[in-house]
């Protein structure tokens, strides 16, 4: 089965081999306070910074998931108020989750075909943190890097937190435009689910120190204390940290990966212009995701298409939320090969009018 599901999705072909190596090397039994783990952790983080062009001054933390990072951010970096811009399910969930911890958190919703404009955007003086999802997996939209840069320039005092779960590892992100970045490895990193990444600027770490919040299970201060030793605050998924390091050693630098992902995305969007019975969910080409493509059609047609694809060994992603029944999504992640993409396109040509 070739998975085009937008997470968990296609693994890099070498993952199986590296898993066998991990078993032989005893990685699954390594203590996370041991010298062996420190070697794995430090090597993986150094490769992550090198391959993704991440500032050396930023600190990488390992978490269980991007969702856990939402909690860490709310507990450790917000005292009174945050603002959440969202146009999809995951941005909305982030806001709702934060509001349970920070009651004064507020949201600004915008349409899936609308570009988030900074022209008339203003913030309350008590706004401490700006949050948004850079690549919204639920509806295949993205906030372009130019808009992210404009937000950084317009609001230099506030912390900016960016969920890049479906783009980190596939898109060339300017990390200096954000203070907190979060992701999970089961998408563009081509790995199984179970490991999250939380990346913080010195400004974010200093803010945590100012708030001096160190009472929660995974407070940022405790994470930072342990990461100074290349360790985690809890027993982590050592296998996935090991696999991430192995995969990062093999993949090209992010500028090359980005070029390939962008070229494939353009080809996918042109491909779907030829059909009459289905259309792209996002009509505005300026905000279409590079890493997730969403296609809409009649409910019965979409269901038959997904069922037939599965029988032929091709797993299409379900639609999400209100589009769950009348759309499907295709992952455009780096681990997918040109051959696999051609196979899916041939199937779609034969089965869509």
C-alpha positions in Angstrom: 0.0 0.0 0.0 1.3 3.4 -1.0 0.1 6.0 1.4 -0.8 9.5 0.1 -2.5 10.2 3.4 -1.3 13.6 4.8 0.0 12.1 8.0 0.9 9.6 9.0 2.1 9.1 5.5 4.7 7.5 3.3 7.9 6.5 5.2 11.3 7.0 3.6 12.4 3.7 2.1 15.4 3.4 4.4 13.4 3.6 7.6 12.9 -0.2 7.8 16.6 -0.8 7.5 17.4 1.8 10.2 14.9 0.2 12.5 16.6 -3.2 12.2 20.0 -1.5 12.8 18.5 0.2 16.0 17.4 -3.2 17.3 20.8 -4.7 16.7 22.6 -1.8 18.3 20.3 -1.9 21.4 18.9 1.6 20.8 15.5 0.5 22.1 16.9 -0.2 25.5 19.0 3.0 25.9 18.6 5.0 29.1 17.8 8.6 28.3 20.3 9.8 30.9 23.1 7.7 29.3 26.1 8.8 27.2 24.7 6.8 24.4 21.5 8.8 24.3 23.3 12.1 24.5 25.3 11.1 21.4 22.0 10.3 19.5 20.2 13.4 20.7 23.1 15.9 20.0 23.8 14.4 16.6 20.1 14.5 15.6 19.7 18.1 16.7 22.9 19.2 15.0 21.7 17.6 11.7 18.2 19.2 12.1 19.7 22.6 12.4 22.1 22.0 9.5 19.6 20.5 7.0 16.8 22.8 7.8 18.9 26.0 8.0 17.9 26.7 11.6 19.7 29.4 13.6 22.3 28.0 16.0 20.9 30.1 18.8 17.5 28.3 18.7 16.9 25.4 21.0 15.3 22.1 19.8 13.2 20.1 22.2 11.7 16.7 21.7 8.0 16.2 22.7 5.5 13.5 22.1 3.5 15.4 19.5 2.7 18.9 18.2 -0.4 18.8 20.3 1.7 18.5 23.5 3.6 21.5 22.3 0.4 23.5 22.3 0.1 22.8 26.0 3.7 23.6 26.8 3.3 27.0 25.0 0.1 27.8 26.9 1.5 26.8 30.3 5.0 28.3 29.9 4.8 31.3 27.6 1.4 33.0 28.2 0.5 34.9 31.4 -2.7 36.7 30.3 -3.5 36.7 26.6 -2.7 35.2 23.2 -4.3 35.7 19.7 -4.9 32.9 17.3 -5.4 33.4 13.6 -7.0 30.4 12.0 -8.9 29.3 8.9 -9.1 25.6 9.5 -9.6 22.8 12.1 -6.1 22.6 13.5 -5.7 26.3 14.1 -9.2 26.3 15.7 -8.3 23.3 17.9 -5.1 25.1 19.0 -7.1 28.1 20.1 -9.7 26.0 21.9 -7.0 24.0 23.7 -5.2 27.2 24.8 -8.4 28.8 26.0 -8.9 26.0 28.5 -5.5 27.1 30.1 -5.5 30.8 29.2 -9.2 32.0 29.4 -8.4 35.4 27.8 -7.0 33.8 24.7 -8.9 35.1 21.6 -9.3 34.0 18.0 -9.5 35.7 14.6 -11.0 33.5 11.9 -10.5 34.1 8.2 -11.8 32.3 5.1 -9.9 29.4 3.4 -9.6 31.5 0.2 -8.5 34.7 2.0 -5.0 35.9 2.4 -4.3 36.8 6.0 -3.7 40.6 5.6 -1.5 42.6 8.0 -2.5 46.0 6.6 -5.3 46.9 9.1 -4.3 44.4 11.7 -3.9 45.7 15.2 -3.4 43.9 18.6 -4.4 44.8 22.1 -1.5 46.1 24.2 -1.8 43.0 26.5 -1.3 40.5 23.6 1.7 38.4 24.5 1.7 35.7 21.8 0.6 35.5 18.2 -0.3 31.9 17.1 -1.1 30.4 13.7 -0.8 27.3 11.6 1.6 27.9 8.7 0.2 24.9 6.7 -3.4 23.9 7.5 -3.6 20.2 6.9 -7.4 20.1 7.2 -8.1 22.3 4.1 -4.8 22.4 2.2 -4.1 26.1 2.7 -0.9 27.8 3.8 0.1 31.2 5.1 2.8 32.3 2.6 6.3 33.1 4.0 5.9 36.7 2.9 3.0 37.2 5.3 4.9 35.5 8.1 7.7 38.0 7.6 5.3 40.9 7.6 3.8 39.7 10.9 7.3 39.6 12.4 8.1 43.1 11.2 4.8 44.6 12.3 4.8 43.0 15.8 8.5 42.8 16.9 7.6 42.9 20.6 5.2 39.9 20.7 6.3 36.3 20.6 5.2 34.5 17.4 4.3 30.7 17.6 3.9 28.8 14.4 2.6 25.3 13.9 4.4 23.9 10.9 3.4 20.3 11.4 2.7 19.7 7.7 5.4 21.8 6.2 8.6 21.5 8.4 11.0 19.2 6.6 9.4 19.8 3.2 9.3 23.6 2.9 12.2 26.1 3.4 11.0 28.0 6.5 12.6 31.2 7.8 12.9 30.3 11.4 13.9 33.8 12.5 10.4 35.0 11.6 9.0 33.0 14.5 10.0 32.5 18.2 8.3 29.1 18.6 8.0 26.5 15.9 6.3 23.1 16.4 5.9 20.0 14.2 5.6 16.2 14.2 7.8 13.8 12.3 5.0 11.7 10.6 4.6 14.1 7.7 7.4 15.7 5.7 10.1 13.9 7.8 8.8 10.6 6.5 8.8 8.8 9.8 6.2 7.0 12.0 4.1 9.0 14.4 5.2 9.5 18.0 7.7 12.3 18.1 7.2 16.1 18.2 9.6 18.9 17.7 9.4 22.2 19.7 11.9 24.9 18.5 12.4 28.1 20.5 14.3 31.3 20.0 16.4 32.9 22.8 13.6 35.4 23.2 11.1 32.6 23.9 13.4 31.0 26.5 13.9 34.4 28.2 10.1 34.9 28.3 9.7 31.6 30.1 12.4 32.6 32.6 10.5 35.9 33.2 7.3 34.1 33.9 9.2 31.6 36.0 6.6 28.9 35.4 8.1 25.5 36.5 5.2 23.7 38.1 3.9 21.7 35.1 5.0 18.3 34.0 6.7 19.5 30.9 7.4 23.2 31.6 9.7 24.9 29.1 12.1 25.8 31.9 12.5 22.1 32.8 12.8 21.1 29.2 15.5 23.8 28.7 17.4 22.7 31.9 17.6 19.1 30.5 18.4 20.0 26.9 21.5 21.9 28.1 22.7 18.4 28.7 21.2 17.1 25.4 18.6 15.3 27.4 14.8 15.3 27.8 12.6 15.9 30.9 10.9 12.6 30.5 11.6 9.1 28.9 11.4 10.0 25.2 10.8 8.0 22.0 14.5 7.2 21.6 13.9 5.1 18.5 12.3 7.9 16.6 15.0 10.4 17.7 17.5 7.9 16.3 15.6 7.4 13.1 15.2 11.1 12.6 18.9 11.5 12.8 19.5 8.7 10.3 17.0 10.1 7.8 18.3 13.7 8.2 21.8 12.4 7.4 20.5 11.0 4.0 18.2 13.8 2.8 19.4 16.9 0.9 19.4 20.3 2.5 16.0 22.0 2.8 16.6 24.3 -0.2 16.8 21.3 -2.5 13.9 19.5 -0.9 11.8 22.7 -1.1 12.5 23.0 -4.8 11.3 19.5 -5.5 8.2 19.8 -3.3 7.3 23.1 -5.0 7.7 21.7 -8.5 5.6 18.7 -7.7 2.9 20.9 -6.1 2.7 23.0 -9.3 2.4 19.9 -11.4 -0.4 18.6 -9.1 -2.4 21.8 -9.3 -2.1 21.9 -13.1 -3.1 18.2 -13.2 -6.4 18.8 -11.6 -7.4 21.6 -13.9 -8.1 19.0 -16.6 -11.0 17.4 -14.9 -14.7 18.5 -15.0 -16.2 16.5 -12.2 -13.8 17.4 -9.5 -12.1 20.7 -8.5 -9.5 21.9 -6.1 -11.0 22.8 -2.7 -8.9 26.0 -2.5 -9.7 28.3 -5.4 -7.1 31.0 -4.5 -3.8 29.8 -5.9 -1.8 32.2 -3.7 -2.6 30.3 -0.5 -2.7 26.7 -1.7 -0.5 24.4 0.3 2.8 23.1 -1.2 2.6 19.9 0.8 -1.2 18.9 0.9 -3.6 19.0 -2.1 -7.4 18.9 -1.4 -9.8 17.9 -4.1 -13.6 18.3 -4.0 -16.4 16.5 -5.8 -19.8 14.7 -5.4 -19.9 12.6 -2.2 -20.7 9.3 -4.0 -18.0 9.8 -6.6 -15.3 10.7 -4.0 -16.1 7.6 -1.9 -16.0 5.3 -4.9 -12.7 6.8 -5.9 -11.1 6.3 -2.5 -12.4 2.7 -2.3 -11.2 1.8 -5.7 -7.8 3.5 -5.1 -7.4 1.4 -1.9 -8.1 -1.8 -3.8 -5.3 -0.9 -6.2 -2.9 -0.2 -3.3 -3.2 3.6 -3.2 -4.3 5.2 0.0 -5.9 8.6 -0.5 -6.4 10.9 2.5 -10.0 11.5 3.6 -11.3 15.0 3.6 -11.5 16.8 7.0 -14.3 18.3 9.0 -17.1 19.6 6.9 -15.4 18.4 3.8 -14.9 14.8 5.1 -17.3 13.2 2.8 -17.0 15.1 -0.4 -13.3 15.6 -0.7 -10.0 13.8 -0.5 -6.5 15.0 0.2 -3.1 14.0 -1.3 0.2 14.3 0.6 2.9 16.0 -1.4 5.6 14.9 1.0 9.3 14.4 0.1 9.4 10.7 0.9 7.1 9.9 -2.0 8.9 8.9 -5.2 8.3 10.1 -8.7 7.2 6.6 -9.7 4.6 6.5 -7.0 3.2 9.9 -8.0 3.0 8.8 -11.6 1.1 5.7 -10.5 -1.5 7.7 -8.6 -1.9 10.2 -11.5 -2.4 7.3 -14.0 -5.1 5.9 -11.6 -6.8 9.3 -11.3 -6.8 9.8 -15.1 -8.5 6.5 -15.6 -11.2 7.0 -12.9 -12.1 10.7 -13.0 -13.9 12.4 -15.9 
